[in-house]
Amino acid sequence: MKMFIYVITICLVMAISGCKRDIPEPETKTNGKPTSLHSVSHDIPVFKTTLNSKEPFFVKYKIEGSNVLIECIIQGITFRETEGNNKGRIILYVDGKKKEEISSAAFIVKGLTSGTHRLTLEVATEKASTVIMKKEFDVTIR
């Protein structure tokens, strides 16, 4: 019985020590062609539509595949829940059709089809329903 325990112990030690040097390679598939996302980034300055205002409305967007990442910097407007004054919202139109109302300064327009699309951003405050700023630009999805 002691001999059997020694043989099992020696086999286990050899099996454990043998695995330290033979680390397996990760199993990844490569098709030989490098893939890349078409990525375009733009900074677009926009100004309020009211004549007496001098504060800018900046839009920065980046195209990644069929999605458009949009970031807006609007002076005098906040999107935070805790802030009470000048809380704003962005109304998004894609090709002239209202898509959604957004309550954040950065958002993603997902799943656009191939081709050129006209994106329109209208900024309104929650207190008033009138549009105080507007920006239109074209994006091309490949």
Sequence and secondary structure as in RCSB ss.txt:
>XXXX:A:sequence
MKMFIYVITICLVMAISGCKRDIPEPETKTNGKPTSLHSVSHDIPVFKTTLNSKEPFFVKYKIEGSNVLIECIIQ
GITFRETEGNNKGRIILYVDGKKKEEISSAAFIVKGLTSGTHRLTLEVATEKASTVIMKKEFDVTIR
>XXXX:A:secstr
 HHHHHHHHHHHHHHHHHTTT          SS     EEEEEEEEE SSTT   EEEEEEEEETTEEEEEEEET
T B  SS  TTBEEEEEEETTEEEEEE SSEEEE    SEEEEEEEEEEESS  SEEEEEEEEEEE 
